[in-house]
Amino acid sequence: MKYIFLYKKLNTDDRDCVAYIRNNTNWFECDHYFREINIEGPCYSMSLEDIKYNNIKTILSEDEFNQIKLFNKRIKELGYGIIKGNYKYKLGIKYTNDITPIFDKLNSEANEILFNEVIKEEREYLKSEYKISDDDIDFIFNNYYLDYRDRGIISSIYDNEEDLAKEYLNDIVNIPECLINYIDYERFGIDLLEDESYLRLNDNRVVCLNY
């Protein structure tokens, strides 16, 4: 997996309540700086500096979670223009080695079990919010090619291709009222379904996905 589950916010309806981090050992970017650990999701990428431990559900202890923040602080202090083999480079390698046990824990079976619990919670939210079935959710998850598995992957659901096309066109162009009756919205909506960002459900509703 490119991304691994880090936490879920507690007691919130926030669309971006589930956070992931890159599962990548290539810390030294562009041969001159070390990469920080930022949280990501279908609709966002941000620093975890302001995230409070008591507001999240995670496999990590509070000390381990704070170690990630400390890692980011140290990496930021190293800055850019680092040359392989110099003092800052060796420090960066030490910091990345120190953080390895935390990634081992996030890649563990225990974290996979926790993430599966979160997925179950997210499935229940999606069923309630969008009135979709388990089969619909399976279809969406199976056709969504990123590693995210939470409410954030759904942008919106339209009643049919025509409604999709109307909103799509209204967002990008100002159509004169005299031309509206001449537009084949249904045909245009069907063509939009060729884009991987859209899926048609069994009841003919159309899901717009966030990438």
N, C-alpha and C positions, 0 to 999 in steps of 0.2 A: 504493500500500500504506500502511496505517496504521502498520504496524510494519516495521522493517528489521533484517536480521541483523547482529549485532555480533560474536559470538564463539561458539565451542564449547570447553568444557573438554576437556583432554587426559587420556587414560588414566583414565577413570572410568566407572562404571555409574550415576552419579547421574541420576535421572529428569529433573532440571532442568539438564542439562548445556549446553543451547543457550540463548543469550540474545539478546533483541531489544530495540530501543529505539523509542520513538515517532517516526515520521517526520512531524513536525508543525512548521510554522514559526510557529505561534501561541504564542510563548513567554510573552507577558504574560497571566497568568491572572487572571480575575475583576477586572480593572482595578486590581489593587493589589500583585501580586507576580509575579516571574519563576519559571518552572518549571525544576526541575532535571532532569537526564537520569538516569532510573533504568532498570534492566534489568528485563525482563518475559518471561514465558512463559505457557503454558497454566495453570500451577498456582501462579504466584508473581509478586510484584513487590517489588523490593528495591533497595537502594543498591549501587553497584558499587565502593564505597570500598575494600573488603577484597579485591577480585579482583586476583590477581597475574598480570602479563603473561606470565611464562614458563610459566604453567599453561593457556594458552588458544591457540586457533587463530583468527586474525583477519586481515583485510586491512590493518588499521591498524599503523603502526609503534609502538614502545613510547612514543615521544615524543607521537605523536598520541593514543594511549590515555590517557596521563597528562594531556594537555590537557583531556580530558573530565572527569577528576577535578578538575583545577584550575578548570574552568568551574563545576562544582558547588559548590566551596568558595567561589568568588567570589559566586555567585548566593545561596548561603545567607547570606553576610555582608550582602547587601543587605536581607534580611528582608522584612517585609510593610508594608502601608500606603504603598506607593510611589505617588506622584502623577505622572500623565503629564506629561512636560516638565521634571520637576525633575532635580536632579543624579543621584540614584540611578537614575532611569529612563534617563537618557542613558548611564550606566555599563552598565546592563543591556543596552541596545541594542548598545553596543560589544562586550560579551562575546558576545552571540548572533551578531553579525557575524563575530567572530573564529573562532567554532566552525563557521561555514558550510562552509569547505573540507573539514572532516572529514565532514560530512553529504553533500557532493558525492561524496566517495570511497566512502562507504557505499552511495550510490545508483548507483554506477558498474557497468559491465558486468563489471569484474574481481571485484567483490564478489558479483555475481549468480552468476558462475562458481564462486566459492568456496562459496557457499551451496548450489549444486546438488551439489557434492561432499559437503557435509555431509548433504544430504537423502539421497543414495545410501547413506551410512554409516548413517543413521537407519533407512532402509528395511531394510537388512540386519539391524540390531538387532531391529526389529519382527518380521521373518520368523523369526528365531531364538527370540526371547522368547515369541512368541504362536503360533508355527506357523501363520502366515497367508501367503497368496500375494501376488504382485505385484498381481494383480487386486483382491484384498481391500484392499490398501493404497491403490490408485488410487481405489477406491470410498470409502474412509474420507476420504482427502484431498479428493476432489471434493465431499464432503458436509459437510466441516468448514469453516464460513464465515469463521473468523479466518485471519490470515496465517501462523500458526505451522505448521511442517512438521517435527515431531520427535516423539520417543517420548512426550513429555509430554502429547500430546493424547489418548492412550489411558489411561483410568483403570483399566479392567479389562475382561475378556472372559468372558462366561458361556456355559455349554454350550447353553442354550436360554432361552426366555421364562420358563419356570417357575422356573429357578434365579435369574434376574434378579429376579422378583417376590418370591421367598423372602428374598433378601438385602435387597432394598429395604424390605420390611415389617419384617424383623428389626431394621433400623437405626432405624426411626422409632416402632415400637410393640412392646410386650411382649404377644405373643399367647398366651393361655392354651392349654395343651396340649390341652384338651378341645375346642377350636374349630378346631384345625389341619386336621382332616380335612374340614371344611366350607368351606374356602377354595378357590376356583378360582384357583390360582396362575397357571395357564397363561393364562386369560382376562385376569387382571390384568396379566400380563407383556405380552400383546399390546397392551393399552391403553397401557401405558407407552411402547411403541414410537412412539406418536404424538408424543412429546417429541423435539425435535431432538437431545437429548443421547444418544439410543440409535439404533443401526443394526443391522440383521440382515444377517449375512454369507451367502454362498451355501451354507455348510454348516449354516445355521440357528443358529450361535452369535450372541450379541448383544454388541455393543461398546458400552461406556459411555465417552462422550467428556468431556474436561475443558474447561470454558469459564470 
